[in-house]
């Protein structure tokens, strides 16, 4: 059937649901298709002669004007905007604008499709997505971001208006060559959902992600799980550190010093700090707070002032406050927290955590971990618990080391006693037995006199051995004791021959256990008399921090002064070698140091001073 060309075009244009307009170059409408009436409610040719932009909402006109300027020859541009319909209402339309240069039209062909319901439906969907508790964004098959909800804006620090329409790699460059990139591509390629957790370095955060592929691209739901992940990682790290701590502590082949080094390393690794150190605090019991000395026993890490064996005034140490509390002391902002200004100026530690060590009921020092770099977050409870565990372990090890040292000393004394028993007692016993045999054979009483002398020597040896074994333990209660009175009482217990005693310090007192002090002076007097002349003169006087005892006898040669307090050392044939050893044990039990020197007359001089 043959139809007229004009009628055919009119029928075709009338059958198309999209509205078609033709405009001149200046934008004025020169033609409208019949479908304009059904699509937007305008009568036939009602729009002819109208300016196209007058139909566009004023907020969208700039974008449409820019679109027209972009159009190239024989090209088409598309956009979505609001246009007014025949009733004066605004509708959303999808516009396609074409410049058909190879035709009789000197202008533009504009097709418009009513997409109001689609836009509203999309808005409803986007509003729903924005109300979701989870963050969400969508990607099309060309890897462009098509939607970002409000939660995503907040979590990732982006704005939807700035990122929608941009390539994903441009919006999130930190995701390239990462777990996110790999999982997204697998989901797009396979069409299968993916769930995973990944670390996003630019935000220093962990995210749990669910990816759902569809015909238009990917829908990505995610949430920040950094706190949970850090907790999991911290627990795993804590478990490993506890296992390592157990392995080191239980290793009987390691010496204390090696264990200490390894555990300082372990603490530094667990806390991500560069310095770990053990200190010993030297402070008298009556000293004011902050008065004393801090000495570094061991250190791991490099710091010019924290060096093994180095000391500093307690007032300049971070440990000053640590020993004043029963809890850990920790800081990540020293200038505004509890650190003394002097300590911060000297050591410059920006991060510090430490606890005090109680050994045998007394403050030994501190175990600390630190760094010259500030810490961004406070120490977590699990980190503080680990430091407290190390502090407890260190206190236990120090106590055990002291017990072992005391036990070793006791064993040495037992060895010495055994040696004395096997040697010194055997000699007079052998003499006694031999002279008993001679007396039995000859009947001469002079042999019995030698036996009696040998037995007396054995008795003295046994008495001194027992006394030495008992002395050196903790003294009883100490009270102010009149030194002169005790000295005269002790002098009365010694066979003084024609020796004389001079007490210079009449009325002076010393804090001591009177019975132990009496034994100490008695042994010193006996030593002066046994090694001096019959008329030796002994003098007792007071020192600023103790007392002295000296004589005018032959004295003690300098080369043997260091050994006179050893058990069994004597220059007298009848001596036991225990007298001065007992003196030193009693002095040590009181907290005194005893030194040997020379008196003004060339005799022996013993000085006893409080530590």
Residue, then its C-alpha position, 0 to 999 in steps of 0.5 A: x500500500x502506498x502512503x503519503x510521506x507526510x502522513x507516514x512520518x506523522x503516524x510514526x512520530x505519533x506512535x513513539x511514546x517519547x516526545x520529540x522537539x526540533x529547535x533552532x540553533x538559538x534554542x527556539x522550538x520549531x517543531x513538536x511531535x504528536x507524542x508531546x501531548x500524551x507525554x507531557x500534556x501540551x496541545x499540538x504545536x503549543x510549544x512551537x516558538x517557545x524557548x527550550x530552556x524556559x521549559x527546564x527547571x531553573x536549577x537544571x538550566x545551567x547543566x542543559x545549556x552546558x550539554x548543548x555546548x558540548x554536542x559535536x557534529x552528529x553526536x548525542x548527549x544525554x541528561x536528566x532534568x526537570x521540565x514543566x508539563x502542560x498543567x504547570x507541574x514539574x516532571x523528571x525527563x530523560x533528554x537526548x539531544x542530537x545535532x544532525x548536521x547531515x540533514x535539512x535540520x539546522x538545529x537540534x533534535x531533542x527527545x524527552x522521556x518521562x522518568x518521574x516514576x523511575x526517579x522517585x523509585x530511585x529516590x525511595x531506594x537511595x533513601x532506604x540505603x541512606x537509612x541503613x546501618x551499614x555503609x553501602x556503595x554501588x559500582x557499575x560494570x564500567x567500575x564507576x561509582x553509581x551510589x554512596x550512602x550517608x554512612x559511607x560518606x562518614x566512614x570513608x570521608x567522602x561526599x557522594x556529590x564528588x565521587x558518584x560517576x567517578x572511576x572506583x580506582x580514582x575514588x579509592x586509590x588505596x584499594x588498588x592491588x589489595x584484597x578489596x581489588x581482588x575480591x571485587x574483580x572476582x565477584x564481577x567476573x564470576x557473578x558470585x557474592x563474596x564476603x571478606x575482611x580487609x585492611x584499608x591502609x589509607x584509613x588505617x582501618x579494617x572493614x568487613x565487606x559483603x559484595x553482591x554482583x548484579x546485572x548493573x554491577x556490584x552492590x557493596x555493603x561494609x562496616x568498620x571492624x577495626x576495634x574488633x580486629x585490633x582486639x583479635x590481633x592483640x589477643x593473638x599477640x598476647x597469647x604468643x607473648x604469654x607462651x614465650x614468657x612461659x618458655x623463657x621462665x620455665x627454661x632451667x638452662x638459662x641464667x637469670x641474666x639471660x632470662x632478663x634480657x630475653x624478657x625485656x626484648x619480649x616486653x618491647x615487642x609486645x608493646x611496640x616500644x623500643x626501650x625496656x629496662x630494669x632499675x634498682x632504687x637506692x633510697x634510705x628508709x628515712x629519706x624524703x620522697x624523691x631523694x635517692x638514686x636510680x641505677x640501671x641494672x639492665x637495658x634493651x634498646x638504645x638511649x644515651x642515658x639509659x645504659x647498664x650501670x648508669x645512675x641518676x638522682x631519683x628526682x630526675x627519673x620517671x621511676x620517682x612516681x612509679x615507686x610511690x604507687x601500687x599500680x602501674x604508671x603509664x604516660x603517652x603525653x608527659x608534658x601534661x601528665x604525671x612525669x616530673x619536669x626534670x625527668x622529661x627534660x633529662x630523658x625525653x621519654x614520650x611514652x612510658x609504662x612501668x611498675x615497682x618491684x617488691x622483693x622480700x617485702x621491700x622496694x627493689x626498683x622498677x621494670x619499665x618500657x618506654x620510647x622517645x616517640x609519642x604513642x597515639x592511643x593509651x595503653x590497653x588493659x591487656x597491655x597493662x596486664x602483661x606488664x604487671x605479669x612481667x613485674x610479678x615474674x621479675x620480683x619472683x625471680x629476684x627473690x629466687x636469686x636472693x634465696x639461691x645466693x643465701x643458700x649458696x653462702x650457707x653451703x659455702x659455710x657448711x663446706x667450711x665447717x666440714x673442712x674445719x671439722x675434718x681438719x682442725x678437730x682431727x689434729x687435736x683428736x689425733x694428739x689426744x689419742x696418741x698421748x692416751x696410748x703413751x700414758x697407758x704404756x708409760x704411766x707418765x701423767x705429763x701425757x695426760x696434760x697434753x690430752x687435756x689441752x687437746x680436748x680444751x682446744x677441741x671444745x673451743x673449736x666446737x663452741x666457735x663453730x656453733x656460734x659462727x653457725x648461729x650468728x649472721x642470722x637476722x638480729x633481734x630488736x635493736x635499741x639504743x645501747x650504751x657502747x661503753x657499758x657493753x664494752x666493759x661487760x665484754x672485757x670482763x668475759x675475756x682473760x685479759x692478763x695485764x691488758x687494759x681497756x680505754x672507753x673514750x666514748x662515755x655515754x655514747x649509744x649505738x643502735x644494736x642487739x645488745x647480746x650480739x654486740x656483746x659477742x662482737x666486742x668480746x671476739x675483737x678483744x680476744x683477737x687483740x689479746x691473743x695477737x698482741x703483747x700481754x700488756x696490750x692497750x685496747x681503745x673503744x671510741x665513737x665515729x660519726x656513723x658508727x664506732x671503732x676498736x683499736x689496739x697498740x699491738x703488732x697490727x695486721x699486715x696490709x696484704x692479709x687484711x682482706x682475708x682476716x674475716x674468712x673462716x679458719x684464718x688465724x696466725x696463732x697456733x692455738x686459735x680457731x680462725x672463727x673469731x673475726x668471721x663471727x665479728x663480720x657476721x654480726x656486723x652484717x646482720x646489723x647492716x654495718x660494714x667492717x673495715x680493717x686498718x692501722x691504729x696510730x700506734x701501729x696496731x689493728x683498727x676495726x671500724x664499724x659503720x652503718x650502710 
